[in-house]
């Protein structure tokens, strides 16, 4: 059952709400207006930005989007020549996806698998086929989020440091996936 207030009660309630809002606003304005001038000046002027010295910073090399696209297209082309339908992913040094190209007819599982293979390759700076063998001595490696220890991922390096990873998934074997990933990486040299 809904209870309705009389006109007088609604006006009184509305007036009380307006008075409370006005008092709060006035109190805030009054408090700010009464602050000492020096405190207002220090609040307005920000502290100067700290300048980091050269020894406090690092520079990293990243693969361009054009280079990533060229590598992905080369991997797709190599797979196409062998009648394979794959997905190619290229990630940067930090494992962030630069691009993913899902080839015509590639299975839905191949998208995520390609990204994980690329991430795994760049994280360990090694082809994922080599990393598969490490699971024998350290089976918990496979539990690291975002990784996939199956053939098909290769790192891209600059001066021996990993700068990207290329992952391919969708062929019937990790050996083929890695062959196509290597074809993509080869166009970058």
C-alpha positions in Angstrom: 0.0 0.0 0.0 1.4 3.3 -1.1 1.2 6.2 1.4 0.9 9.7 -0.1 1.9 12.8 1.7 -0.2 15.9 1.8 0.7 19.0 -0.2 1.9 20.7 3.0 4.1 17.7 3.9 5.7 17.5 0.4 6.5 21.3 0.5 8.0 21.0 4.0 10.1 18.0 3.0 11.3 19.6 -0.3 12.2 22.8 1.6 14.2 20.9 4.2 16.1 19.1 1.4 16.9 22.3 -0.4 18.0 24.0 2.9 20.3 21.0 3.6 21.9 21.2 0.2 22.3 24.9 0.4 23.9 24.7 3.8 26.3 22.1 2.7 27.3 24.1 -0.4 27.5 27.3 1.6 29.6 25.6 4.2 32.0 24.3 1.6 32.4 27.7 -0.1 32.8 29.4 3.3 35.4 27.0 4.4 37.4 27.4 1.2 37.0 31.2 1.3 38.3 31.4 4.9 41.4 29.3 4.2 44.7 31.3 4.5 46.0 32.8 1.3 49.3 30.9 1.6 47.6 27.6 1.9 45.5 28.4 -1.3 48.7 29.3 -3.2 50.5 26.0 -2.2 47.4 23.9 -3.1 47.2 25.5 -6.6 50.9 25.3 -7.6 52.0 21.8 -8.2 55.3 20.4 -7.2 57.8 20.3 -10.1 58.1 17.0 -11.9 61.0 14.8 -10.8 63.6 14.3 -13.5 65.1 10.8 -13.7 68.7 10.5 -14.6 70.1 8.2 -17.3 71.1 5.5 -14.8 67.4 5.4 -13.6 65.9 4.6 -17.0 66.1 2.0 -19.7 65.3 1.9 -23.4 63.8 -1.1 -25.1 63.4 -2.1 -28.7 60.0 -3.0 -30.1 58.8 -4.5 -33.3 56.8 -2.1 -35.5 53.2 -2.9 -36.5 54.4 -3.1 -40.1 57.1 -5.6 -39.3 54.7 -7.7 -37.2 52.2 -7.7 -40.1 54.9 -8.7 -42.6 56.0 -11.6 -40.3 52.4 -12.8 -39.8 51.7 -12.7 -43.5 54.8 -14.6 -44.3 53.8 -17.3 -41.8 50.3 -17.5 -43.2 51.8 -17.8 -46.7 54.1 -20.6 -45.7 51.2 -22.5 -44.1 49.0 -21.9 -47.2 51.6 -23.4 -49.5 51.3 -26.6 -47.5 47.5 -26.4 -47.4 47.4 -25.7 -43.7 44.8 -23.4 -42.1 46.4 -21.6 -39.2 46.3 -18.5 -37.0 49.4 -16.4 -36.4 49.9 -14.1 -33.4 52.7 -11.6 -32.8 53.3 -10.3 -29.3 55.7 -7.6 -28.1 58.5 -8.0 -25.5 56.0 -7.6 -22.7 53.7 -10.3 -24.1 51.1 -7.9 -25.3 49.5 -8.8 -28.6 50.6 -6.6 -31.5 48.3 -8.5 -33.9 46.6 -11.7 -34.6 45.7 -13.0 -38.1 43.3 -15.9 -38.3 43.7 -17.6 -41.7 40.7 -18.6 -43.7 39.3 -21.8 -42.3 41.5 -21.9 -39.1 39.9 -23.6 -36.2 38.5 -21.4 -33.3 41.0 -22.9 -30.8 43.9 -21.7 -32.9 43.4 -18.0 -32.0 44.1 -18.3 -28.3 46.7 -21.0 -28.8 48.8 -18.9 -31.2 48.8 -16.0 -28.8 49.9 -18.2 -25.9 52.7 -19.8 -28.0 54.0 -16.4 -29.0 53.8 -15.2 -25.3 55.6 -18.3 -24.1 58.4 -18.0 -26.8 59.1 -14.3 -25.9 58.9 -14.9 -22.2 61.7 -17.6 -22.2 63.5 -16.3 -25.4 63.3 -19.8 -26.8 61.2 -21.8 -29.3 58.3 -23.5 -27.6 59.4 -26.9 -29.0 62.6 -26.6 -26.9 60.5 -25.5 -23.9 58.4 -28.6 -24.1 61.4 -30.7 -23.0 61.7 -28.5 -19.8 58.4 -29.8 -18.6 60.0 -33.1 -17.8 62.1 -31.5 -15.1 59.7 -28.8 -14.1 56.1 -29.9 -14.8 54.7 -26.9 -13.0 55.9 -24.6 -15.8 52.7 -25.4 -17.7 50.7 -23.9 -14.8 52.0 -20.3 -15.5 49.0 -18.3 -16.7 49.1 -17.4 -20.4 51.6 -20.0 -21.5 51.4 -23.0 -23.8 54.3 -25.4 -24.1 53.6 -26.8 -27.5 55.6 -26.4 -30.6 54.7 -23.4 -32.7 56.2 -20.3 -31.0 59.5 -18.6 -31.8 61.1 -15.5 -30.3 62.3 -12.5 -32.3 65.5 -11.0 -31.0 67.5 -7.8 -31.4 71.0 -8.0 -30.1 70.2 -11.4 -28.4 67.4 -9.8 -26.4 63.9 -10.9 -27.1 61.7 -8.1 -28.6 58.7 -10.2 -29.8 57.3 -13.6 -30.2 55.5 -15.2 -33.1 53.0 -18.0 -32.5 51.3 -20.3 -35.0 48.5 -22.7 -34.2 46.1 -24.8 -36.2 48.3 -27.2 -38.2 48.1 -30.9 -37.3 51.4 -30.8 -35.4 53.5 -28.3 -33.4 56.4 -29.1 -35.7 54.5 -27.6 -38.6 53.2 -24.7 -36.6 56.8 -23.9 -35.6 58.0 -24.2 -39.2 55.5 -21.6 -40.2 56.4 -19.3 -37.2 60.1 -19.5 -38.3 59.1 -18.6 -41.8 57.5 -15.5 -40.4 60.5 -14.6 -38.2 62.8 -15.1 -41.2 61.4 -12.1 -43.1 62.5 -9.9 -40.2 66.2 -10.6 -40.6 
